[in-house]
Amino acid sequence: MNNHHPAGGYKKIFETVEELSEPVPATVTGRIPSFLKGSLLRLGPGLFEVGDEPFYHLFDGQALMHKFDFKNGQVTYFRKYIKTDAYVRAITEKRVVITEFGTFAYPDPCKNIFSRFFTYFKGVEVTDNCLVNVYPIGEDYYAVTETNYITKVNTDTLETLKKVDLCNYVNINGVTAHPHIERDGTVFNIGNCMGKGASLAYNIVRIPPTQKDKSDPIEKSKVVVQFPSAERFKPSYVHSFGMSENYFVFIETPVKINLLKFLSAWSIRGSNYMDCFESNELLGVINHQSVESGQGEYIDHKFRGAPINLFHHINTYEDQGFIVADVCTWKGFEFVYNYLWLANLRTNWEEVKKAAMMAPQPEVRRYVIPLDIHREEQGKNLICLPYTTATATMRSDGTIWLEPEVLFSGPRQAFEFPQINYQKHGGKNYSYAYALGLNHFIPDRIIKLNVKTKETWVWQEPDSYPSEPLFVQTPDAVDEDDGVLLTIVISPGAQKSGYMLIINAKDMSEIARAEVDYIAVKKCITNSLYYVV
């Protein structure tokens, strides 16, 4: 495998790109599978500066939606910016107007001192820059980030339709961009909220599927269950959660949001979101909590382990009285996002590697949670599944200490943005996971992992930078890995250096690619994909 990028071609994935006025045809090499009939949607940052003002963090770029349409073996490509308030106001005023993840919006210099003073004290203006994911709610599609705002989009024209504030419908401060969606269209998500006794907590929210009366499902959103926060005013940063057939699994990490700092930062110091995160080694234990999803009953067992960063759950399932949770982790308590400043990612290859060497080490882990717990079994491993080395041990204080099984690990090689055959195996026992391979934070491969044998397969080409893969099952699938992976690749040195790649999910060989001119497609490691039939 190619582990070096001295030419620095990866810097191209962090450049601003313009939207298109109409779809453009792609040049197809190979044969597009006949069952691909629909659209591949991709969302990620596309605008990295406004006027003379740059955005500083990878998660600050303004949301750009890409679309590849499949029809009769041909492919077209289109893209437009999501017209959020953050984007429209920035373009209109030619400056950063709303504070983003790592970029503070300074007051309008044209205002007098009194206007600027009162601007500071109007309260927190939360961004609606929905650059992280796109998914369906009912019959509609929404571009989302991790705040309380989601944005309805037209997936045919990519026009922005409506901004929705979830706070108007349910007790939530914000929700993750990685919900679980059941076959009937029911959406489950998690976010922090104000809980009992003026303490922070976490709510699991349920949004029902398409309504017979054509009413908006969001209006019928409700809280299913609430998890207490380990710290009253410092909720953990939550990026995803696990869901099996009967249980929710939430992992509370040592990366905390200091609520008091968050509220004071805007009014006094003018800070950004990144300034409000803190990690403390003393707080660096994982608090595993599970909930019976059918009845919405909180199960008050505390499962703890060594400190990790956790952004993406791979899959969660039940087996013989245990919950198995496979997750993409980063060892330690330091916040991984500290290493994703654009200035760091745009440096030469040796500097990129040097920074990554100081960051937490990535690792795919399997945690196993016992459901039948007896306090008298102190010091005993409660896990008896024959196929895992993961352990759970009861301690004298009543907590259960979890030690994981490592499924994948390589020096500064991350298995991230995971995908599975979600249609058939989401929340069920499974064998295969697919992911974007990050080499010292630079995306340069697609990886298939057998979670039972730990065998891996890789697609990789020199000076090529793929995006998160998306698994699409073949209509007549028999095996779990009967299907294709769709990913968008940038190859700066090629004649047509942007293309949508179709990979055989069984052996990771290329089936086809649809190429467009370099100006026609950009990608970055934060994007998410969705396939619309």
C-alpha positions in Angstrom: 0.0 0.0 0.0 1.1 3.6 -0.7 1.7 5.3 2.7 3.3 8.4 1.5 2.1 11.6 -0.3 5.2 13.8 -0.7 3.6 15.7 -3.6 1.0 17.1 -1.3 -1.9 16.5 -3.8 -4.2 16.1 -0.8 -4.2 19.8 -0.3 -6.6 20.1 -3.2 -9.4 18.6 -1.2 -9.4 21.6 1.1 -10.0 24.2 -1.7 -13.1 26.3 -2.4 -15.2 25.3 -5.3 -18.0 27.0 -7.2 -21.5 25.5 -7.6 -22.8 24.5 -11.1 -25.7 26.1 -13.0 -26.8 22.7 -14.5 -25.8 19.0 -14.4 -22.8 17.9 -16.5 -22.3 14.5 -18.2 -19.6 12.2 -16.8 -17.3 10.0 -18.9 -18.0 6.4 -17.9 -15.2 3.8 -17.9 -16.4 0.2 -17.3 -20.1 -0.7 -17.0 -22.5 0.9 -14.5 -24.5 -1.9 -12.8 -28.1 -1.9 -14.2 -29.6 -1.9 -10.7 -28.1 1.6 -9.9 -31.1 3.8 -10.8 -31.3 6.9 -8.7 -29.0 9.5 -7.2 -25.9 9.5 -5.0 -26.0 12.5 -2.7 -22.9 13.8 -1.0 -22.6 16.6 1.5 -19.5 18.3 2.8 -17.8 21.7 3.1 -17.0 23.5 -0.2 -16.4 27.1 0.7 -13.3 27.7 2.9 -13.2 31.5 2.8 -15.5 34.5 2.5 -14.0 37.6 1.0 -10.8 38.1 2.8 -11.8 36.1 5.8 -10.8 32.4 6.0 -12.5 29.6 7.8 -10.0 27.9 10.2 -11.3 24.4 11.0 -12.2 21.5 8.7 -15.8 21.6 10.0 -16.3 25.3 9.2 -16.6 25.2 5.4 -20.0 26.0 4.1 -22.3 23.1 3.1 -22.1 22.0 -0.5 -24.4 19.2 -1.9 -23.2 17.0 -4.7 -25.3 14.7 -6.8 -24.5 11.9 -9.2 -27.6 10.7 -11.2 -27.6 7.2 -12.7 -29.8 6.5 -15.7 -29.5 3.9 -18.4 -25.9 3.3 -17.7 -25.0 7.0 -17.9 -24.1 9.4 -15.2 -24.5 13.1 -14.7 -23.0 15.3 -11.9 -24.4 18.4 -10.3 -23.7 20.5 -7.2 -25.2 23.5 -5.3 -24.5 25.2 -2.0 -27.2 24.8 0.7 -28.6 28.3 1.1 -28.5 28.4 4.9 -28.6 31.6 6.9 -24.9 31.2 7.6 -24.1 30.9 3.8 -26.5 33.6 2.5 -25.5 36.2 5.1 -21.8 35.4 4.6 -22.0 35.8 0.8 -24.1 39.0 1.1 -21.9 40.7 3.6 -18.6 39.2 2.2 -17.5 38.1 5.7 -18.1 35.4 8.3 -21.3 36.4 10.0 -22.3 33.4 12.1 -19.7 31.7 14.4 -18.7 28.2 13.1 -17.0 25.3 14.8 -13.6 26.8 14.8 -14.1 30.3 13.4 -15.4 33.3 15.3 -17.7 35.8 13.6 -16.6 39.3 14.5 -19.2 42.0 14.8 -19.9 44.0 11.7 -17.1 46.7 11.6 -19.6 49.1 10.0 -21.7 49.2 13.2 -21.0 51.8 15.8 -19.7 50.8 19.2 -23.1 50.6 20.8 -24.6 48.3 18.1 -21.6 46.0 18.5 -21.9 46.0 22.3 -25.6 44.9 22.1 -24.8 42.3 19.5 -22.6 40.5 22.0 -25.5 40.3 24.5 -28.3 39.1 22.2 -27.5 35.5 23.0 -25.9 32.7 21.1 -26.6 32.7 17.4 -26.3 29.0 16.5 -25.0 28.0 13.1 -27.3 26.2 10.6 -24.3 25.3 8.4 -25.6 21.7 7.6 -22.4 20.3 6.1 -22.3 16.8 7.8 -25.0 14.5 6.5 -28.2 14.2 4.5 -31.0 11.7 5.3 -34.8 11.3 4.9 -37.6 12.2 7.3 -40.9 11.0 5.9 -40.9 11.7 2.2 -38.5 14.7 2.6 -34.7 15.0 2.7 -32.8 17.1 5.2 -29.2 18.4 5.2 -28.0 18.4 8.8 -25.2 19.3 11.2 -25.1 18.9 15.0 -27.1 21.8 16.1 -30.9 22.2 16.5 -31.3 23.3 12.9 -31.9 21.0 9.9 -32.5 22.2 6.3 -35.0 20.6 4.0 -33.7 20.2 0.4 -35.1 19.2 -3.0 -33.1 16.2 -4.1 -34.0 16.7 -7.7 -33.0 20.4 -8.1 -30.8 20.7 -5.0 -32.7 23.8 -4.1 -32.9 24.8 -0.4 -36.6 24.7 0.8 -36.9 25.3 4.5 -34.9 25.7 7.7 -36.4 23.7 10.7 -35.7 24.4 14.3 -36.1 21.0 16.2 -36.3 22.9 19.5 -39.9 23.9 18.4 -40.9 20.2 18.6 -38.9 18.4 21.2 -36.7 19.1 24.3 -33.3 19.1 22.6 -30.3 21.5 22.3 -29.1 19.8 19.2 -29.0 16.3 17.7 -26.3 14.2 16.0 -26.0 14.0 12.2 -26.0 10.2 12.4 -29.5 8.9 13.2 -30.7 5.3 12.9 -33.5 4.8 10.4 -35.7 1.8 10.5 -37.2 0.0 7.5 -40.5 1.8 7.8 -38.8 5.2 7.9 -38.8 5.8 11.7 -35.9 8.0 12.7 -34.1 7.7 16.1 -31.5 10.3 17.2 -29.8 11.5 20.3 -28.8 14.9 21.6 -28.2 16.8 24.9 -31.0 18.6 26.7 -31.9 20.2 30.0 -32.9 17.3 32.2 -34.2 16.9 35.7 -33.0 19.1 38.5 -31.5 21.7 36.1 -28.9 19.2 35.0 -27.8 18.4 31.5 -29.0 15.1 30.1 -29.3 13.2 26.8 -32.6 12.5 25.1 -33.3 9.8 22.5 -35.8 11.2 20.1 -38.1 9.3 17.8 -39.5 10.8 14.6 -42.3 8.7 13.0 -42.4 7.6 9.4 -44.5 9.1 6.6 -48.0 10.0 7.9 -51.2 8.8 6.2 -52.7 12.3 6.6 -49.5 13.7 4.9 -48.7 15.8 8.0 -45.1 16.6 8.8 -43.6 13.7 10.9 -41.3 16.2 12.7 -44.4 17.7 14.3 -45.0 14.3 16.0 -41.4 13.9 17.3 -41.2 12.7 20.9 -38.6 11.8 23.5 -38.3 8.0 24.0 -35.9 7.9 26.9 -33.5 10.2 28.8 -29.9 9.4 29.9 -28.5 11.4 32.9 -25.2 13.2 32.3 -22.2 12.1 34.4 -21.4 15.8 35.0 -24.2 18.3 35.7 -23.0 21.2 33.4 -20.6 19.3 31.1 -22.3 17.0 28.7 -20.1 14.8 26.5 -19.7 15.5 22.8 -21.9 13.0 21.1 -21.5 12.3 17.4 -23.3 9.0 17.1 -24.9 6.2 19.1 -25.7 2.4 18.8 -29.0 0.7 18.3 -29.7 -3.0 18.3 -33.2 -4.6 17.8 -34.2 -3.9 21.4 -31.6 -1.6 22.9 -30.0 1.8 22.5 -26.3 2.0 23.5 -24.8 5.4 24.4 -21.1 5.9 25.2 -20.3 9.0 27.2 -16.7 10.0 26.5 -14.3 12.3 28.4 -14.5 15.0 25.7 -16.8 17.5 27.4 -18.7 20.6 26.4 -18.3 23.2 29.2 -21.7 24.7 29.2 -20.8 27.7 31.3 -17.8 28.5 29.1 -20.1 28.1 26.1 -22.6 30.6 27.3 -20.0 33.1 28.5 -17.7 32.8 25.5 -20.1 34.4 23.1 -21.1 37.3 25.3 -17.7 38.2 26.8 -14.7 36.7 25.0 -16.1 36.1 21.5 -14.9 32.5 21.2 -15.9 29.7 18.9 -17.3 26.2 19.6 -13.8 24.6 19.8 -12.9 26.8 22.7 -15.7 25.3 24.8 -14.5 21.7 24.6 -12.3 20.3 27.3 -10.8 16.9 28.1 -9.6 15.9 31.6 -7.7 12.7 32.2 -9.4 12.4 35.6 -12.7 12.3 33.7 -11.3 10.0 31.1 -13.5 7.0 31.7 -16.3 5.8 29.4 -19.7 5.6 30.8 -21.6 2.9 28.9 -25.4 3.0 29.3 -28.0 0.9 27.6 -31.7 1.4 27.2 -34.4 -1.0 26.2 -35.6 0.6 23.0 -39.0 -1.1 22.9 -40.3 0.3 26.2 -38.0 3.3 26.6 -36.8 2.2 30.0 -33.5 3.5 31.3 -31.3 0.6 32.7 -29.2 2.0 35.5 -26.0 0.0 35.0 -22.7 1.9 34.7 -20.2 0.3 32.3 -16.8 2.0 32.3 -13.5 1.7 30.5 -10.3 3.4 29.5 -10.7 6.9 27.9 -11.4 7.2 24.2 -12.6 9.5 21.6 -15.6 8.1 19.7 -17.3 9.5 16.6 -18.8 6.6 14.7 -20.5 3.4 15.7 -20.1 0.6 13.2 -22.9 -1.7 14.4 -24.6 -2.9 17.6 -26.4 -6.2 18.0 -27.6 -8.7 20.6 -26.3 -12.2 21.0 -27.0 -14.8 23.7 -27.8 -12.2 26.5 -25.1 -9.7 25.5 -24.9 -6.5 23.5 -22.0 -6.3 21.0 -21.0 -2.8 20.1 -18.3 -2.3 17.4 -17.0 1.3 17.3 -14.3 3.4 15.7 -12.2 4.8 18.5 -9.2 7.0 19.1 -7.2 6.0 22.3 -7.0 8.6 25.0 -8.8 11.6 26.3 -7.4 14.4 24.0 -10.0 15.7 21.5 -9.1 14.5 18.0 -10.7 17.6 16.5 -7.7 19.6 17.8 -5.7 18.1 14.9 -8.2 19.0 12.2 -7.4 22.7 11.8 -7.1 23.5 8.1 -3.6 25.0 8.6 -2.4 21.7 9.8 -4.0 19.7 7.0 -2.6 21.9 4.3 1.0 21.6 5.3 3.6 19.5 3.6 3.5 15.7 4.1 6.3 15.5 6.7 4.5 18.1 8.8 1.1 16.3 8.5 2.8 13.1 9.7 4.5 14.9 12.6 1.2 16.4 13.8 -0.6 13.0 13.5 2.1 11.3 15.6 1.0 13.4 18.5 -2.7 12.7 18.1 -4.6 9.8 19.7 -4.0 6.4 18.0 -7.1 5.1 16.0 -8.4 1.7 16.7 -11.6 -0.3 15.8 -12.9 -1.9 19.0 -15.5 -4.4 20.0 -17.1 -3.8 23.4 -19.5 -6.5 24.9 -22.1 -5.5 27.4 -23.7 -8.2 29.6 -27.5 -7.9 30.1 -27.8 -10.4 33.1 -25.8 -8.8 35.9 -25.3 -10.1 39.5 -23.4 -8.1 42.0 -22.0 -11.2 43.7 -19.9 -12.0 40.6 -17.2 -9.4 41.5 -13.9 -9.9 39.8 -15.3 -12.4 37.3 -15.4 -11.9 33.5 -19.1 -11.8 32.7 -18.7 -12.4 29.0 -19.0 -15.9 27.7 -19.4 -15.4 24.0 -17.0 -17.9 22.3 -15.9 -15.6 19.5 -14.6 -12.5 21.3 -11.8 -11.7 23.8 -13.7 -8.6 25.1 -14.3 -8.7 28.8 -16.6 -7.2 31.4 -15.7 -7.4 35.1 -17.9 -6.4 38.1 -16.1 -4.1 40.5 -16.7 -3.6 44.2 -18.5 -0.2 43.6 -21.0 -1.9 41.3 -19.6 -0.6 38.0 -18.7 -3.0 35.3 -15.2 -2.5 33.7 -15.1 -3.2 30.0 -12.0 -4.2 28.1 -12.4 -4.3 24.3 -11.3 -6.7 21.6 -9.3 -4.8 19.0 -10.7 -5.6 15.5 -8.4 -3.3 13.5 -5.3 -1.2 14.3 -2.4 0.2 12.4 0.1 3.0 13.2 -1.7 6.3 12.4 -4.0 4.3 10.1 -7.7 5.0 10.9 -10.7 3.0 9.8 -13.3 5.8 9.9 -16.7 6.8 8.5 -17.8 3.2 8.6 -20.6 1.6 6.5 -22.2 -1.9 6.6 -25.0 -3.6 4.8 -27.4 -1.6 6.9 -30.5 -2.7 5.1 -30.0 -6.4 6.1 -27.6 -6.2 9.1 -28.2 -3.0 10.9 -28.7 -3.9 14.6 -28.0 -7.6 13.8 -25.0 -10.0 13.8 -22.8 -9.3 10.8 -19.5 -10.0 9.2 -18.3 -7.0 7.1 -17.7 -3.3 7.6 -16.4 -0.8 5.0 -14.7 2.5 5.8 -12.5 5.3 4.6 -8.9 4.8 5.4 -7.2 7.8 7.0 -3.4 7.8 6.6 -2.2 10.4 9.2 -5.6 12.0 8.8 -5.3 12.1 5.0 -8.0 9.9 3.2 -6.2 7.7 0.7 -7.9 4.2 0.6 -11.2 2.3 1.0 -11.0 -0.6 3.4 -13.2 -3.7 3.9 -12.9 -5.5 7.3 -14.2 -8.9 8.2 -15.1 -8.3 11.9 -15.1 -12.0 12.6 -11.7 -12.9 11.2 -10.1 -9.4 11.1 -9.1 -9.9 7.5 -8.9 -6.7 5.4 -9.1 -5.8 1.7 -8.1 -2.4 0.3 -8.8 -0.3 -2.8 -6.1 2.3 -3.3 -4.5 4.2 -6.2 -1.5 6.6 -6.1 -2.2 10.2 -5.4 -6.0 9.5 -5.1 -8.2 10.7 -2.2 -11.5 8.9 -1.8 -14.5 9.9 0.3 -16.6 7.8 2.7 -17.9 4.7 0.9 -21.6 3.9 0.6 -22.8 0.3 0.4 -25.6 -0.5 -2.1 -27.0 -4.0 -2.0 -27.7 -5.9 -5.2 -31.4 -6.6 -5.7 -31.0 -10.4 -5.6 -28.3 -10.5 -2.9 -27.7 -13.8 -1.1 -24.5 -13.0 0.8 -24.0 -10.1 3.1 -21.4 -8.5 0.9 -23.4 -8.9 -2.4 -23.3 -5.3 -3.5 -21.2 -2.3 -4.5 -19.5 0.5 -2.8 -19.9 4.1 -4.1 -17.2 6.7 -3.4 -16.1 10.0 -4.8 -12.4 10.3 -5.6 -10.1 13.2 -6.2 -6.9 12.5 -8.2 -5.2 15.9 -8.7 -2.7 14.7 -11.3 -5.1 13.0 -13.7 -6.6 14.6 -16.8 -10.1 14.3 -15.4 -9.2 14.3 -11.7 -12.6 13.9 -10.1 -14.7 10.7 -10.4 -17.4 8.6 -8.8 -16.0 5.1 -8.3 -18.0 1.9 -8.1 -16.2 -1.0 -6.3 -17.2 -4.6 -6.0 -17.9 -5.0 -2.3 -16.9 -8.7 -2.3 -13.3 -8.4 -3.6 -12.8 -4.6 -3.6 -12.1 -4.5 -7.4 -13.1 -1.6 -9.6 -16.3 -2.1 -11.6 -16.7 1.4 -13.2 -15.9 5.0 -12.7 -17.6 8.2 -13.9 -15.1 11.0 -14.5 -15.7 14.7 -14.5 -13.3 17.7 -15.0 -11.4 18.7 -11.9 -13.5 21.8 -11.5 -16.6 19.7 -11.4 -16.0 17.8 -8.1 -14.2 18.3 -4.8 -14.4 16.2 -1.7 -13.2 16.1 1.8 -13.1 13.7 4.6 -16.1 15.1 6.5 -18.7 14.3 3.8 -21.5 11.8 4.0 -23.3 9.9 1.2 -26.8 8.9 0.7 -28.3 6.8 -2.2 -31.8 7.9 -3.3 -33.7 5.3 -5.3 
